[in-house]
Amino acid sequence: MLRVMKTVNRNFSIIAFFTIAAVSVLTYLPSFESAFHLDDIESIVNSNIKASSPYEIIKRYPTRWLVFLSFHANAKFHDYRVLGYHAVNISIHILCSFLFYSFVRLLWHPLRRIYSSAFKNFSPRLTPLFAGLLFAVHPLQSQAVIYISQRLALFAAMFSLLALVSVARGYLHGRSKALGWAGASASIILGFFCKETIVVAPLIIAAFLLIFYPPDFRKWTWKRWVAVSAVFILLVLAPLVLFLHLSKWDTKTFFQNLESIGGRIDIHTPGMTRYTYAITQFYVIIKYIILFIWPKGLNIDHSVPLCGSFFSIKVLCSFSVFVLFILLSWLKRKTMPLMLLGVIMFLFGILPQSSIMPTPDLMFEHRTYLGNAGLILIFISVFSFLNKKIFLRVLAVLLILILSIVTFERSKVWKTETSLWADAYEKAPGKLRVINNYANALINTGKLEPAAIILDKTIKNEEYVFPSFFGLLGNIYVRVGEYDKAVEVYQKGLKKNWSNLYLRYNLALILQMLGKNKLAEYHFRLALRFHPYDPDSRLMLGILYADQLKDYSKATNQFELYLEYFPDNENSGYVRNRLIEMTNTY
């Protein structure tokens, strides 16, 4: 009889896997031709990853090489055709969804043993399947799945869930705990080479064991204490040791690297500090929860106002909800254990990037990918009090259907740069990075007039704008032949950012083209005063002296400096020929 039950369970798991896979593929079908976006360009297209050897990739990305090796394999097999990259991402997402299904199913064993009355109305097969499908099709997951570079988040979540499943299986009757812990340790170690967020996996595992397999510490022998402590110390210290190794075991370098995690934090949000980032995250976390409950307003780049004080209304309200959320789950831990585990999974899942370790961006949906598994557990727990099985099953089917349609439609938005940033601009019209990227997308597709209108409106209405806004608008005027307007725009930009190389260089080029050679010389020389090692300014100033101003002595000087600074530049051959020509002629 036991053998028959195992066969039935195995067959149902196979059905569950193919159901999750089929629904996932259909839901994300429009995204399979979605373009490369944002970090995809730098990490994949422009990184020469195809020509790099596996050794070079491991050396270049010491803490993320496993994921970048997968990009390398994609580039080898599919070149830079996006279909292959999306196929890998959706495959990993399907595996994550199935692992989450498996974990929820494994939870039913301790639930029946310890909390038999809590989930009597739920099916031990259909409820895990619903959880896996909800994880697969929820729109809040879409950014991590479609945004190719966020394969980093997918891999980290996959190894975290694999570790959870390994431990949960090891604690089943008749199974080997040692084998379960070995599988979990191997998964977490592999996860360390995908994304640093894997550090939360041991904490989630510890929470799971304390809730569903509460140990009797009084009966533990000293050998067991040593063994368990050693495992957790190993898992917690592994990332620290790796970080120290990358810092060459130098304390000063270690703290400098720690400080630089995530890059310069105020690059997108002026005035942001670690403190303001941390307190704003209370508001961001509530926004994530709202998006999970009602996924309207999904955006590639959310506009989140920076909170300057903990005692602001927004932070205090968000913090109060946050604390109530945790307190309720703790008070209900006996009757709703899934809620407590769900809260812990959600908070630990987003902790690495929603705490005092900031990144330049206050909010990105892909950060919730693993944490959404916790919100699903909370959702299931909340509905555990309903006694109507038919209603619950109809509700589950309708919910999966509706969310699949929403995600299907969301996938269409990611198809092109223009469609993605048009959607972002509609939802966050005041965010400068959104405006910049939308204008760039319009320009790249030849829609110069709407791009110019957006940029001109922003420059006139905003006190602070990116210097690139002036550059983009000036370039549009150049392309349509309105050179005087281009000069005016570049000059406006330079008043706000006197040392900006891009604006200064473009202004000098336009002045040179208009025959205003002395003014062009002035701006090329200013550009070189602030940026003496800019090859383009050095080259064009030499050409200006040689061809327009006929000052061959100064031209020779600029060309010689060019060759001194950039002997192997792509234009070095041209410069050498000009020098030979001037020497022979003059």
C-alpha positions in Angstrom: 0.0 0.0 0.0 2.8 2.4 0.9 4.5 1.6 -2.5 1.3 2.4 -4.3 0.9 5.8 -2.5 4.5 6.7 -3.4 3.8 5.9 -7.0 0.6 8.0 -7.0 2.5 10.9 -5.3 5.3 10.7 -7.9 2.8 10.7 -10.7 1.0 13.7 -9.3 4.3 15.5 -9.0 5.0 14.8 -12.7 1.6 16.2 -13.6 2.2 19.2 -11.4 5.5 19.9 -13.0 4.1 19.8 -16.6 1.1 21.9 -15.5 3.3 24.6 -14.0 5.6 24.5 -17.1 2.7 24.7 -19.6 1.0 27.6 -17.8 4.3 29.5 -17.3 5.2 29.2 -21.0 1.8 30.3 -22.1 1.7 33.2 -19.6 5.1 34.5 -20.7 4.8 33.8 -24.4 4.8 37.5 -25.5 8.1 38.1 -23.7 10.1 35.5 -25.7 11.0 38.2 -28.3 11.5 41.0 -25.7 14.6 43.1 -26.4 17.6 43.5 -24.2 17.1 46.2 -21.6 19.2 48.3 -19.2 21.9 46.1 -17.6 21.4 43.5 -20.3 23.3 45.8 -22.7 26.3 46.2 -20.4 26.3 42.7 -18.9 25.7 40.7 -22.1 25.8 42.7 -25.4 28.7 45.0 -24.7 30.7 42.8 -22.4 32.2 40.6 -25.1 31.0 37.7 -23.1 30.8 35.4 -26.1 34.6 35.7 -26.8 35.6 35.5 -23.2 36.9 32.2 -21.8 35.2 30.5 -18.8 38.4 31.3 -16.8 38.2 35.0 -17.7 34.5 35.1 -16.7 35.2 33.5 -13.4 38.0 36.0 -12.7 35.8 38.9 -13.8 32.8 37.9 -11.8 34.2 36.0 -8.8 30.9 36.1 -6.8 28.5 35.7 -9.8 30.4 33.6 -12.3 27.8 30.7 -12.4 25.2 33.0 -13.9 27.6 34.7 -16.3 28.8 31.3 -17.5 25.1 30.7 -18.5 25.1 34.0 -20.4 28.4 32.8 -22.0 26.7 29.6 -23.1 23.7 31.5 -24.4 26.0 33.8 -26.5 27.8 30.7 -27.8 24.7 28.9 -28.9 22.3 31.7 -29.7 24.7 34.7 -30.4 22.7 37.7 -29.3 19.2 36.5 -30.3 17.0 37.1 -27.4 14.8 33.9 -27.7 17.5 31.6 -26.3 18.1 33.9 -23.3 14.4 34.1 -22.5 14.1 30.4 -22.8 16.7 29.9 -20.2 15.1 32.4 -17.8 11.7 30.9 -18.1 13.2 27.4 -17.6 14.8 28.5 -14.3 11.5 30.2 -13.3 9.6 26.9 -13.9 12.2 25.1 -11.8 11.7 27.7 -9.0 8.0 27.3 -9.2 8.2 23.6 -9.0 10.6 23.7 -6.1 8.2 25.9 -4.3 5.4 23.5 -5.0 7.5 20.7 -3.7 8.4 22.7 -0.5 4.7 23.5 0.2 3.8 19.8 -0.3 6.5 18.8 2.1 5.1 21.2 4.7 1.9 19.1 4.8 3.7 16.4 6.8 4.6 18.5 9.8 1.3 20.4 9.4 -0.8 17.2 9.9 1.4 16.2 12.8 1.6 19.4 14.8 -1.2 21.7 13.4 -3.8 19.1 12.3 -6.8 21.5 12.7 -5.2 24.5 10.9 -5.5 23.2 7.4 -8.1 20.5 7.4 -10.0 22.2 4.5 -6.9 22.3 2.2 -5.9 19.5 -0.1 -2.3 18.2 0.4 -2.0 17.9 -3.3 -4.0 20.8 -4.8 -2.9 23.5 -2.4 0.8 23.0 -3.2 -0.1 23.0 -6.9 -2.0 26.3 -6.4 1.1 27.7 -4.6 3.4 26.7 -7.4 1.1 28.1 -10.1 0.6 31.4 -8.1 4.4 31.7 -7.8 4.7 31.0 -11.6 2.1 33.5 -12.9 1.9 36.3 -10.4 2.6 39.6 -12.3 5.0 40.8 -9.5 7.4 38.0 -10.7 7.5 39.2 -14.3 10.4 41.6 -14.0 12.7 39.0 -12.6 11.7 36.6 -15.4 11.6 38.9 -18.4 14.5 41.2 -17.5 17.3 38.9 -18.7 20.0 40.2 -16.4 17.9 39.3 -13.4 18.7 35.7 -14.0 20.9 36.5 -11.0 17.8 36.7 -8.9 16.3 33.5 -10.5 19.5 31.5 -9.8 19.7 32.7 -6.2 16.1 31.9 -5.5 16.4 28.5 -7.2 19.3 27.5 -4.9 17.6 28.9 -1.9 14.4 26.9 -2.6 16.5 23.8 -3.4 18.2 24.1 0.0 14.8 24.4 1.7 13.4 21.3 -0.2 16.6 19.3 0.7 16.2 20.0 4.4 12.5 19.5 4.4 12.8 16.1 2.7 15.6 15.1 5.1 13.3 15.6 8.0 10.6 13.2 6.7 10.2 9.9 8.4 12.7 7.4 7.0 14.8 10.0 5.3 18.4 10.9 6.0 18.8 14.3 7.7 22.5 14.2 7.0 21.8 13.8 3.3 19.3 16.7 3.4 21.8 19.0 5.1 24.5 18.0 2.6 22.1 18.9 -0.3 21.2 22.2 1.4 24.9 23.0 2.0 25.8 22.3 -1.7 22.9 24.4 -2.9 23.8 27.4 -0.8 27.5 27.1 -1.7 26.5 27.1 -5.4 24.2 30.1 -4.7 27.2 32.1 -3.4 28.4 32.1 -7.0 25.2 33.5 -8.3 24.1 36.4 -6.2 25.0 37.6 -2.7 21.3 37.5 -1.6 21.8 33.7 -1.0 23.0 34.6 2.5 19.4 34.6 3.8 18.9 31.0 2.9 20.3 29.6 6.2 18.1 32.0 8.1 14.9 30.8 6.3 15.9 27.2 6.9 16.4 27.9 10.6 13.0 29.5 10.8 11.3 26.6 9.0 12.9 24.1 11.4 12.0 26.1 14.5 8.4 26.4 13.4 7.7 22.9 12.0 10.3 20.8 13.7 10.8 22.5 17.1 13.8 20.9 18.7 13.9 19.8 22.4 17.2 21.5 23.2 17.2 19.8 26.7 17.8 16.5 25.0 20.6 17.6 22.7 24.0 16.1 23.3 27.1 18.2 23.1 28.0 16.4 19.8 24.7 17.5 18.3 25.2 21.1 19.4 28.7 21.1 17.9 27.5 19.6 14.6 24.5 22.0 14.1 26.5 25.0 15.2 29.3 24.0 12.8 26.8 23.8 9.8 25.3 27.2 10.5 28.6 28.9 11.2 29.9 27.4 7.9 26.9 28.7 5.9 26.9 32.1 7.6 30.6 32.6 7.4 31.1 31.4 3.8 30.1 34.7 2.2 32.2 36.6 4.7 35.2 34.5 4.0 34.6 34.9 0.3 34.3 38.7 0.6 37.5 38.8 2.7 39.3 36.7 0.0 38.1 39.1 -2.7 39.4 42.0 -0.5 42.8 40.2 -0.3 42.4 39.8 3.4 43.1 43.4 4.0 40.8 45.1 6.6 40.9 48.5 5.0 40.1 47.1 1.6 37.3 45.0 3.1 35.6 48.0 4.6 36.0 50.0 1.5 34.5 47.2 -0.6 31.7 46.9 2.0 31.0 50.6 1.7 30.9 50.5 -2.1 28.4 47.7 -2.3 25.7 48.7 -4.8 27.8 51.6 -6.1 27.4 55.3 -5.3 24.0 55.4 -3.6 23.0 58.9 -4.4 23.7 58.7 -8.1 19.9 58.5 -9.0 18.5 60.1 -5.9 20.3 63.3 -4.7 20.8 63.4 -1.0 20.2 59.7 -0.3 22.2 58.2 2.6 22.2 54.8 4.2 19.9 56.1 6.9 17.4 57.7 4.5 17.5 54.6 2.3 16.8 52.3 5.3 13.8 54.3 6.6 12.3 54.7 3.1 12.4 50.9 2.8 9.5 50.6 5.3 7.3 52.5 2.8 8.8 50.4 -0.1 8.0 47.1 1.6 4.4 48.1 2.1 4.3 49.0 -1.6 5.6 45.6 -2.5 2.8 44.0 -0.4 0.2 46.2 -2.1 1.5 45.2 -5.5 1.2 41.6 -4.6 -2.4 42.0 -3.4 -3.4 44.3 -6.3 -0.7 44.2 -9.1 -1.7 47.4 -10.8 1.0 50.0 -11.4 3.9 47.5 -12.1 6.8 49.5 -13.5 10.4 49.0 -14.6 11.4 52.1 -12.6 9.1 53.2 -9.8 9.1 56.8 -8.6 9.6 56.6 -4.8 10.0 59.8 -2.8 13.0 59.7 -0.4 12.0 59.9 3.2 14.2 62.2 5.2 13.0 61.5 8.7 11.8 58.4 10.6 9.1 60.6 12.2 7.5 61.6 8.9 3.9 60.4 8.5 4.7 58.1 5.6 7.5 56.3 7.5 5.6 56.1 10.8 2.5 54.7 9.1 4.5 52.2 7.1 6.5 51.2 10.1 3.3 50.7 12.2 1.8 48.4 9.5 5.2 46.6 9.3 5.3 45.9 13.0 1.6 44.9 13.2 2.3 42.5 10.3 5.0 40.8 12.3 3.2 40.9 15.6 0.0 39.3 14.1 2.0 36.5 12.6 3.7 35.8 15.9 0.4 35.8 17.9 -1.2 33.5 15.4 1.8 31.1 15.2 -0.1 28.2 16.8 -3.1 28.3 14.6 -1.6 29.8 11.4 2.0 28.6 11.3 2.3 29.2 7.5 1.7 32.9 8.2 4.7 33.1 10.4 6.9 31.2 8.0 5.5 33.3 5.2 6.4 36.6 7.0 9.9 35.4 7.7 10.4 34.2 4.1 9.1 37.5 2.7 11.2 39.7 5.0 14.4 37.7 4.7 13.8 37.4 0.9 13.9 41.2 0.5 16.2 42.0 3.4 19.5 42.1 1.5 18.4 45.0 -0.6 15.7 46.6 1.6 17.8 47.3 4.7 20.9 49.2 5.7 22.9 47.8 2.7 21.6 50.2 0.1 21.8 50.3 -3.7 21.3 53.4 -5.9 17.7 52.4 -6.6 15.0 52.5 -3.9 12.7 50.0 -5.4 12.8 47.3 -8.0 10.2 44.5 -8.4 12.7 41.7 -9.1 13.9 42.1 -5.5 10.7 40.4 -4.3 11.1 37.3 -6.4 12.0 34.9 -3.5 10.1 36.9 -1.0 6.9 36.5 -3.0 6.9 32.8 -1.9 6.4 34.0 1.6 3.5 36.2 0.6 1.9 33.2 -1.1 2.2 31.2 2.2 0.5 34.1 4.0 -2.3 34.2 1.4 -2.9 30.5 1.8 -2.9 30.8 5.6 -5.4 33.7 5.6 -7.9 31.6 3.7 -7.4 28.5 5.9 -10.4 29.5 8.0 -12.9 29.0 5.1 -14.8 25.8 5.3 -16.1 25.7 1.7 -13.8 23.5 -0.4 -15.7 24.1 -3.6 -15.6 27.9 -3.2 -11.8 27.7 -2.4 -11.1 25.7 -5.5 -13.2 27.9 -7.8 -11.5 31.0 -6.3 -8.1 29.4 -6.9 -8.8 28.6 -10.5 -10.2 32.1 -11.2 -7.2 33.7 -9.4 -4.6 31.8 -11.5 -6.5 32.6 -14.7 -6.8 36.3 -13.9 -3.2 36.7 -12.8 -2.0 34.8 -15.9 -3.9 37.2 -18.2 -2.4 40.2 -16.3 1.1 38.8 -16.6 0.5 37.9 -20.3 -0.4 41.6 -20.9 2.5 42.8 -18.8 4.8 40.7 -20.9 3.8 42.6 -24.0 5.1 45.9 -22.4 8.6 44.5 -22.3 8.8 43.8 -26.1 10.7 47.0 -27.1 12.6 49.8 -25.4 9.9 52.2 -26.6 6.9 50.2 -25.2 8.7 49.6 -21.9 9.7 53.2 -21.3 6.4 54.6 -22.6 4.7 52.5 -19.9 7.2 53.8 -17.3 6.7 57.4 -18.4 2.9 57.1 -18.1 3.2 55.8 -14.5 6.2 58.0 -13.4 6.2 61.1 -15.6 8.3 63.1 -13.1 11.2 60.6 -12.7 14.3 61.9 -14.5 15.7 58.5 -15.4 12.4 57.4 -16.9 12.2 60.6 -18.9 15.9 60.2 -20.1 15.4 56.5 -21.1 12.0 57.2 -22.8 13.5 60.1 -24.8 16.4 57.9 -25.8 14.0 55.2 -26.9 12.0 57.6 -29.0 15.2 59.1 -30.6 16.5 55.6 -31.4 13.2 54.8 -33.3 13.3 58.2 -35.2 10.5 59.8 -33.2 12.4 63.1 -32.7 9.5 65.5 -32.2 7.8 63.8 -29.2 11.2 63.3 -27.7 12.0 67.0 -28.1 8.7 68.0 -26.6 9.3 65.8 -23.5 12.8 67.0 -23.0 12.0 70.7 -23.5 9.1 70.5 -21.1 11.2 68.9 -18.4 14.1 71.3 -18.8 11.8 74.3 -18.5 9.7 72.9 -15.5 12.3 71.1 -13.4 14.9 72.9 -11.2 17.3 70.0 -11.6 17.7 67.7 -14.6 20.4 65.3 -15.9 23.0 67.0 -18.1 22.2 64.3 -20.7 18.8 66.0 -21.2 20.5 69.0 -22.8 22.7 66.8 -24.8 19.7 64.8 -26.2 17.7 67.8 -27.0 20.7 69.6 -28.6 21.4 66.5 -30.7 17.7 66.4 -31.9 18.0 70.0 -33.1 21.3 69.1 -34.9 19.6 66.2 -36.6 16.7 68.4 -37.9 19.1 71.2 -38.9 18.2 73.8 -36.2 21.8 74.5 -35.2 21.2 77.8 -33.4 18.7 76.1 -31.1 21.2 73.3 -30.5 23.9 75.9 -29.5 21.4 77.6 -27.2 20.5 74.3 -25.5 24.2 73.2 -25.0 25.0 76.6 -23.5 22.0 76.3 -21.1 23.3 72.9 -20.0 26.8 74.2 -19.5 25.6 76.9 -17.2 24.3 74.2 -14.9 27.3 71.9 -15.3 30.3 73.9 -16.5 32.7 70.9 -16.7 30.4 68.5 -18.6 32.5 67.0 -21.4 29.7 65.7 -23.6 28.0 69.1 -23.8 31.2 71.1 -24.2 32.5 68.8 -27.0 29.2 68.8 -28.9 29.0 72.6 -28.6 32.5 73.0 -30.0 31.7 70.6 -32.9 28.6 72.7 -33.9 30.5 75.9 -33.6 33.2 74.5 -35.8 30.6 73.3 -38.3 29.1 76.8 -38.3 32.5 78.4 -39.1 32.9 80.0 -35.7 36.3 78.6 -35.3 37.7 80.8 -32.5 34.7 80.0 -30.3 35.1 76.3 -31.2 38.8 76.5 -30.2 37.8 78.1 -26.9 35.4 75.3 -26.1 37.7 72.5 -27.2 40.4 74.0 -24.9 38.0 74.2 -22.0 37.0 70.6 -22.5 40.7 69.6 -22.4 41.3 71.7 -19.3 38.7 69.6 -17.4 39.3 66.4 -19.3 43.0 66.4 -20.6 42.8 62.7 -21.6 39.8 62.9 -23.8 41.0 61.6 -27.2 38.1 63.1 -29.2 38.6 66.7 -28.0 42.3 66.4 -28.5 41.9 65.1 -32.1 39.3 67.6 -33.1 41.3 70.5 -31.7 44.3 69.4 -33.8 42.1 69.2 -36.9 40.7 72.6 -36.2 44.2 74.1 -36.0 45.3 72.3 -39.1 42.4 72.8 -41.4 40.5 75.9 -40.3 42.9 78.1 -38.3 46.0 77.0 -40.3 48.1 77.1 -37.2 50.3 74.1 -38.0 52.6 74.6 -34.9 49.6 74.2 -32.6 48.2 71.4 -34.7 51.5 69.5 -34.5 51.5 70.0 -30.7 48.0 68.6 -30.3 48.7 65.6 -32.6 51.9 64.8 -30.8 50.1 65.0 -27.4 47.4 62.7 -28.9 50.0 60.1 -29.8 51.7 60.4 -26.5 48.5 59.8 -24.6 46.8 57.4 -27.0 49.5 55.6 -29.1 47.2 52.7 -29.9 43.9 54.4 -30.3 41.8 53.7 -33.4 42.6 57.1 -34.8 46.3 57.0 -34.0 47.1 55.9 -37.6 45.2 58.9 -39.0 47.1 61.3 -36.6 50.5 59.9 -37.7 49.6 60.4 -41.3 48.6 64.0 -40.7 51.8 64.7 -38.8 53.9 63.2 -41.7 51.8 65.3 -44.2 52.3 68.5 -42.3 56.1 67.8 -41.8 56.6 67.2 -45.5 54.4 70.2 -46.6 55.3 72.9 -44.0 
